[in-house]
Amino acid sequence: MSSSSDIRMADVGGKPVTKRQAVARGRVLMQAKTLGLLKKGKLPKGDVLAAARVAGITAAKETYRLIPLCHPLLIDDVIIEFSIDEKASAVEITATVKGSGKTGFEMEALTAVAITGLTTYDMCKPVDQKLRLDNIRLVKKSGGKSGTITLE
């Protein structure tokens, strides 16, 4: 049985600073009627995608405060992009986080997608009880010893 004393941050002190980037994706599934209201800006809480974008950017910057063993990183840029999937009745979210550091930005990109999705969920829930946050995943990372890894 392990104890809490087994938990520790990774020591990245000996690693070189390199340019790094991580890209994550996810989506919020909703009813077609809700998607229509979102596209028209007619949801009760206002502009869903604008609020969700700001929340995602903020979340990337605060990841080290949310996930106990993450290092605070200097982020150069956070890009939150949306695409509408009419067929699936979903908002697709892509977060790209860039910076220079001794460790990667995967957790920041994943956190950005999760919080962007949760904000979208929160702003749509007054009109839709069937919302679902789905398929949050890392799709690409680059920089550091591993180079570029493309997962999809």
C-alpha angles and dihedrals in degrees: 000000000000125000132213088261087073090067116094143150118256111258105237095167094112096047121100122244110251136171108265139181136184130191123197133177140196140148145221115225117207143160116286091244090056092049089052091052091047092052091049093046091240101129116121096244095051135238102014099187095047092051092043092050092053091046091051093050091048091048093053090053092048099044094111089058093051102043110051101217099040118113119234105252133195105242119204097188143357118197120189115191130184132200127182118230103199094182094055093033091233144131109230115211126202121184123191119189121189134184148114121270151121093263135037133270098229096115091048092053093046092047091049091054093046095050093042087053094045091050090050088049092049093050094047099043096086088070103026128051093178100066118138131190106215147182103000107181146148111255103177142002133180140184134051128059094321095058116202119349117186115192097179 
